């Protein structure tokens, strides 16, 4: 998953760290639903950037569980995965997307 990765522009996420989300914006509700339906169960998380829309670096989030509420909102249980660098930015149905490359840690 490195092309047209859905991007959740919100807060900082870190590998192995749980990141619970309350999703209420229609664009992100659609993004989460698509991530679940396609089976990837992943999306990128970046902080906001006033010049580019979102930061050049972020962290993939793996969806562990989604609790859909009756009014369309959802509580999403995610955990941080691999870190990445943004190569190219895009947009799809109101939410941001990106082509990315994963970052490798230097072995100690």
N, C-alpha and C positions, 0 to 999 in steps of 0.2 A: 504494500500500500504506500506508493510514493507519488502517484499522479492524481490530481484533483482531490486531494485529501480535504474533507470537511474541517473547517476551523471554527472553534468556539473561542471567541474573543472575550476574555473575561479576566482571569487572574493567573497567577503563576502556578504551575504544576511541576512536580518532581517525580523522578523514577521511584517506584515502589511505595509511594506515599498515597494513601486513600484521598480522594477528592470528591466528596458528595456535592451534587448539584441540584438546584431547584430550577427547573426549566419551565418558563412561562411565556416567553416571546414566541410568536407563531413561526418565525424563521428557524429558531432552534428546536422547536417541537418537531418540525418537518425534518430537520437534520438528524435528530435522534431516532425518529421513526425509520428513516431511510437506513441509518447505520444498523439498526436491528433487523430490518427486512432483508437487506443484502447479505447479512451474515458476517460482515466485517467486525461489527461491534467495537469499532475504534473511530476516533477522531482526534484532531490536534487541538491543543490548548495553547494560546498565546495571550500575552497582555496587550492592551491597546497601545497604539503608537500614532501620534497626531499627524505625522508625515506620510506614513505608509499604510495606515489602517490597523496593522498589527505588527508585532515585533518580528525581527529576523530569525529569532530562535524560539523554540517551544518544546513541548513534551507531548507525546502521544498518550491518550487516555484509553484504557480498555474498560468497556462497560461490563460490570459484573452482574448488575440487576437494575431493572427499571420498574418503578411503581407508577402506573398511570392513574391519575386522579380523575373523578367524574367530569370535571370542568375542562379537561384537556391538558392541564398542567401535568408535570411528572417530576418525581424525585428519582434521580439517577445516581446509582452507586458506581463510581469509577475508581480506578487505581492507575497511577502513573506508570508509563512504560518507557520506551526509548526516547532520547532527546533527538531533536532534529534542527536543521537549518533550512530556512525558506529559500527556494530557488526562484519561484515565480508565483505571483499572486493572481487570483481570479475571483469570480463571483458566480453563484448558482442559486437561483430562486430566493435571493435575499440574504443568503449567508455566504461568508467568505470561504474560498477554497485555496489550496496551494499545492504546487509541486515541491516536494521536499527531498532532502537527503539525510539519512540517519547519521548521527555522530558516534564515533567509536571512542571508548575510553582508552587511555594509555595504560597498558598493563604494568603493574608495579612489580 
